[in-house]
Amino acid sequence: MTKFLNFVTVFLVISIQLQFIGVFASTCDPKVFTPTSVPLKPIATELPAGGNITVGGTVTITDGCTFTVTRFSYYSASPLTYWYGSNYTNEGEYAWAVVDAVVSQFVEAPLVIYKLKSNTSFTDFSVLKLISDQDKIVIAIANLRAAPASAGKNENGGKSGDVNSSIGSSNGTSGYRLKNLGIFEGLSIGFITIFVVAFSL
C-alpha cells in the first residue's frame, strides 16, 4: 500500500511539472472563442524616467488566436513594449508575454492585428496588459472577462508601480512562470524527482 501511494505521489508531481513546462499547455484554436470587445484602459501616463505616455483604443477578440486594437493610439519613449496576459488587474500580479511582436513606440492606426503565441489561448488569461519590458511598468489593460479578486488595487493611473518581480521576459525565457521552462529542463526536474522519491522508499 505504501509503495502504491508513493507511486501515485510521483505520478502527480510529474504530471504537474509537465503541465507547467507546457506539455499540456493550451493551444489556440481559431474556431473556439468568445467574441469580446472592450476598451483599452490607460494605467500609466508617465515613464519612471520622465516622458509622457498616451494610449487608447478598443481591444476585440476576432478569433481564437487573434485580437485587434481599433482606433489604436500609442505614444511612448519606451522601445520595448509587449502584450502580456494575466489573471489579475493589479500591476503587481504576475503576467506573461502572449504576443511575440513588439508594439511600436508611435502608433496611430484605425486597426492593428495581433496573433497570440502558438502555446497560448484566450482561456489562459482574463486580462490583457500592455507592458514596457524596459521600464517594467503596466501601461494599459483590457479586461477581457471578469478577473479573480486580488489583494490591493492599483489601477488609478499616474506613475505605474514597479513590477520587476511580477512579469516574465517577453520571449518567454525568464520570469517565474514555470510554463516557460524548456521541455528538457522540465523533464530533468521530473527525473530528479523520481530518483529522490525512489531512494527515499
C-alpha positions as CSV (number, residue, x, y, z in Angstrom):
1,M,0.0,0.0,0.0
2,T,2.9,2.3,0.9
3,K,4.6,1.7,-2.5
4,F,1.3,2.4,-4.3
5,L,0.9,5.7,-2.5
6,N,4.5,6.7,-3.3
7,F,3.9,5.8,-7.0
8,V,0.7,8.0,-7.0
9,T,2.7,10.8,-5.4
10,V,5.4,10.6,-8.1
11,F,2.8,10.5,-10.9
12,L,1.0,13.6,-9.6
13,V,4.3,15.5,-9.1
14,I,5.5,14.7,-12.7
15,S,2.1,15.5,-14.2
16,I,2.0,18.9,-12.5
17,Q,5.6,19.6,-13.7
18,L,4.8,18.6,-17.3
19,Q,1.7,20.9,-17.2
20,F,3.9,23.8,-16.1
21,I,6.5,23.3,-18.8
22,G,3.9,23.4,-21.5
23,V,3.4,19.8,-22.4
24,F,-0.2,20.2,-21.6
25,A,-0.3,23.9,-22.4
26,S,-3.3,25.2,-24.2
27,T,-3.0,25.9,-27.9
28,C,-5.3,28.4,-29.5
29,D,-8.0,27.3,-32.0
30,P,-9.2,30.0,-34.4
31,K,-12.7,28.5,-34.3
32,V,-13.0,28.5,-30.5
33,F,-13.5,31.9,-28.9
34,T,-16.0,34.2,-27.2
35,P,-16.5,37.4,-29.2
36,T,-15.3,40.2,-27.0
37,S,-14.8,44.0,-27.4
38,V,-13.5,46.1,-24.5
39,P,-11.8,49.4,-24.1
40,L,-8.0,49.7,-23.5
41,K,-7.7,51.4,-20.2
42,P,-4.7,53.6,-19.6
43,I,-2.8,52.9,-16.4
44,A,0.4,54.9,-16.7
45,T,0.6,58.4,-18.0
46,E,4.3,58.9,-17.4
47,L,7.5,56.9,-17.6
48,P,9.6,56.5,-14.5
49,A,12.5,58.4,-16.0
50,G,10.2,61.1,-17.4
51,G,8.2,61.3,-20.7
52,N,4.5,61.3,-21.2
53,I,2.5,58.2,-22.4
54,T,-0.6,58.4,-24.5
55,V,-2.6,55.2,-25.1
56,G,-6.1,54.3,-26.2
57,G,-8.2,52.0,-28.4
58,T,-10.6,49.1,-28.3
59,V,-9.5,45.5,-28.0
60,T,-11.5,42.9,-29.9
61,I,-11.1,39.2,-30.0
62,T,-11.8,38.3,-33.6
63,D,-10.9,34.5,-33.4
64,G,-9.4,32.1,-31.0
65,C,-5.8,33.1,-31.9
66,T,-6.2,36.8,-32.9
67,F,-7.2,40.1,-31.4
68,T,-7.3,43.6,-32.9
69,V,-7.0,47.0,-31.5
70,T,-9.2,49.5,-33.3
71,R,-8.5,53.3,-33.2
72,F,-5.2,52.3,-31.6
73,S,-3.3,55.3,-30.4
74,Y,0.0,54.9,-28.6
75,Y,2.9,57.3,-28.0
76,S,5.8,56.4,-25.6
77,A,9.6,56.7,-25.3
78,S,9.7,53.1,-24.2
79,P,11.1,51.0,-27.1
80,L,10.3,47.5,-25.8
81,T,6.5,47.2,-25.2
82,Y,4.7,43.9,-25.5
83,W,1.2,42.4,-24.9
84,Y,1.1,40.3,-21.7
85,G,-1.7,38.1,-20.3
86,S,-2.7,37.9,-16.7
87,N,-5.5,36.8,-14.5
88,Y,-5.4,39.8,-12.2
89,T,-5.9,43.5,-12.9
90,N,-3.3,44.6,-10.2
91,E,0.0,45.8,-11.5
92,G,1.9,43.7,-9.0
93,E,0.3,40.4,-10.1
94,Y,2.2,38.1,-12.5
95,A,1.8,38.5,-16.2
96,W,3.5,36.7,-19.2
97,A,4.0,37.6,-22.8
98,V,1.2,36.4,-25.1
99,V,2.3,38.0,-28.4
100,D,5.8,37.8,-30.0
101,A,5.6,41.1,-31.9
102,V,6.8,44.3,-30.2
103,V,4.4,47.2,-30.1
104,S,5.7,50.2,-32.0
105,Q,6.5,53.3,-29.9
106,F,4.4,55.5,-32.1
107,V,1.0,54.1,-33.3
108,E,-1.9,55.9,-34.8
109,A,-3.9,53.4,-36.7
110,P,-7.6,52.5,-37.3
111,L,-6.8,48.8,-36.9
112,V,-3.9,46.8,-35.7
113,I,-3.9,42.9,-35.7
114,Y,-2.0,40.8,-33.2
115,K,-1.6,37.0,-33.2
116,L,-1.2,35.0,-29.9
117,K,1.8,32.8,-29.4
118,S,1.3,29.3,-30.5
119,N,1.2,27.8,-27.0
120,T,-1.3,30.4,-25.7
121,S,-5.0,30.8,-25.9
122,F,-7.5,33.3,-24.5
123,T,-8.6,30.8,-21.9
124,D,-5.2,31.2,-20.2
125,F,-5.8,34.8,-19.2
126,S,-8.6,37.2,-18.4
127,V,-6.7,40.5,-18.6
128,L,-4.6,41.8,-21.5
129,K,-1.8,44.1,-20.4
130,L,0.4,46.5,-22.4
131,I,3.7,46.3,-20.6
132,S,7.1,48.0,-21.1
133,D,9.8,45.5,-20.8
134,Q,12.4,48.2,-20.5
135,D,10.7,50.3,-17.8
136,K,8.9,47.4,-16.1
137,I,5.6,49.2,-15.9
138,V,2.0,48.4,-16.9
139,I,0.9,51.0,-19.5
140,A,-2.7,49.9,-20.2
141,I,-5.0,47.0,-19.6
142,A,-8.1,45.4,-21.2
143,N,-10.4,43.3,-19.1
144,L,-11.4,40.5,-21.4
145,R,-13.6,38.9,-18.8
146,A,-14.1,39.0,-15.0
147,A,-10.8,38.6,-13.3
148,P,-10.3,37.0,-9.9
149,A,-10.2,39.3,-6.9
150,S,-6.8,40.1,-5.6
151,A,-5.4,41.9,-2.6
152,G,-4.7,45.6,-3.2
153,K,-5.8,47.8,-6.0
154,N,-3.6,50.0,-8.2
155,E,-5.5,51.0,-11.4
156,N,-5.9,54.7,-11.0
157,G,-3.3,55.9,-13.5
158,G,-0.4,58.2,-12.8
159,K,3.0,56.7,-12.5
160,S,2.9,53.0,-12.6
161,G,4.3,50.9,-9.9
162,D,7.4,48.8,-10.2
163,V,6.5,45.3,-11.4
164,N,10.0,43.9,-11.7
165,S,9.1,40.8,-9.6
166,S,5.9,40.1,-11.4
167,I,6.5,40.0,-15.1
168,G,8.4,37.4,-17.2
169,S,10.5,38.1,-20.2
170,S,8.7,38.9,-23.5
171,N,10.5,36.0,-25.1
172,G,9.3,33.5,-22.5
173,T,12.8,32.6,-21.3
174,S,12.7,34.1,-17.9
175,G,10.3,35.1,-15.1
176,Y,8.9,32.7,-12.5
177,R,6.1,31.3,-14.7
178,L,7.1,27.6,-14.8
179,K,5.2,27.1,-18.0
180,N,8.0,29.0,-19.7
181,L,10.6,26.3,-18.8
182,G,12.1,24.4,-21.7
183,I,11.0,20.8,-22.2
184,F,14.4,19.4,-21.3
185,E,14.7,21.4,-18.2
186,G,11.2,20.2,-17.2
187,L,11.9,16.6,-17.9
188,S,15.2,16.9,-15.9
189,I,13.2,18.1,-12.9
190,G,10.9,15.2,-13.3
191,F,13.6,12.6,-13.4
192,I,15.4,14.1,-10.4
193,T,12.1,14.0,-8.5
194,I,11.6,10.3,-9.4
195,F,15.2,9.4,-8.2
196,V,14.7,11.3,-5.0
197,V,11.4,9.6,-4.2
198,A,12.7,6.2,-5.3
199,F,15.7,6.4,-3.0
200,S,13.5,7.5,-0.1
201,L,11.3,4.4,-0.2
